[in-house]
């Protein structure tokens, strides 16, 4: 069995932290500043997960994308579910919002691919 590397251990610990915070706290009794902590931890967990997956796929396919572009791609891929969860948590998520986010992230994806082709 392969040993876990530091990035994988960090991802597991971040998800465990998010699970612990979501299970053990009542958001109605927390100040607003502490409500942001689990959301930030969740985004960082999504980011590390997508970054790890993107770099794994790129290394297997001998991708010519730079590390900076792969990092930007990971941010875009992590941002989409994070914004969906964020909108749902404040009760503002509808099918129209999902379509708008999909269009927004598709434009970002197109811009990333287009800027790679130009440079």
N, C-alpha and C positions, 0 to 999 in steps of 0.2 A: 504494500500500500504506500502511495506517495505521501510524503510529508507536506504539510501545509506551509506555504510561504507567508511572509509577514503581511502581504497585501490581503491574502485570504483570511488570515486571523483577524486583521483589522475589520474586514467586511463582516465577519461573524460577530465580532464584539459590538459593532455599531448596530446591527440588527437586533442583537440581544438587548442593548441599551434602549433602543426604540420600543421594543416589546415590553420591557420592564417599566418604562415611563408611561406608556399607554395603558398598561394594566394596573399600575399602582397609584395613579394620580386621578383626581377628579378635577377636570378643567374649570369647573364652576368656582372652585375655591382657590385657584391660583392667580397670581398677578399676571398681567398681560406679558410682561417681560419673560416670565418663565414659560408661557405658552409657546413662545418661539423656539425654545430649546429643542423639543422633540421634532419640530418641523425642520430645523437646521440639521439635526442629526440624521433625519430621514433622507434629506437631500444629499448629504455627504455619503450616506450608505448607498443610495442609488447611483451617485457619481462614481464611487469606487467600484461598484459592481459593473456598471456599464463600461468604465474605463478598462477594467480587467478583461471583460469579454471582447471589447473592441481591439485591444492590443493582442489578445490571443488569436483572434480571427485574422488580424493583419499579419501576424508573424507566420501563420500557417499558409497564407496565400501569397506571401512575399510581396505585400503591398508596398507601393511606392509613395504612400502618403507619409508625410513627416510626423514626428511625434506631436508637434504642435497642432497639426490638423486632426490627428486622431484624438487628442485631448479635447479639441473643440467639438468633434463629433460626439464624444462621450457626454459632454455637457448638454448638447442638444437632446440626445437620447434620454438622459437622466431628467432633464427639465420637463419633458412632456408628461410623464406620469405624476411627477411632483406637483405641477400646476393643476392637473386634474384632481388630485387628492386635496390640494389647498382650496380649490374652488368648492369641492364637495363639503369640506369641513365648515365652510362659512355659509353653506346652503345656497350657493349661487351657480351650481353646475347643472346645465341642461344639455340637451342634444345640440342646440345652437352653439353653446360654448365649446362643446367637443369639436364640432365642425370648424369653428373659428380657430381653435388651437391647432387642429390638424392642418389647416391652410397656413397658419403662421409658421409652424415647424416645417412644413413642406417647402415654403419659401426660404427659410433658413438653410435647409438641406440643399436646395437648388443653388443657393448662393455659395455655399461651401464647396460643392462639386464644381461649380462654374469658376470660382476663384482658383481652384486647384488646376483646372485645365489651362487657365490663362498664365499662371506663374510657372 
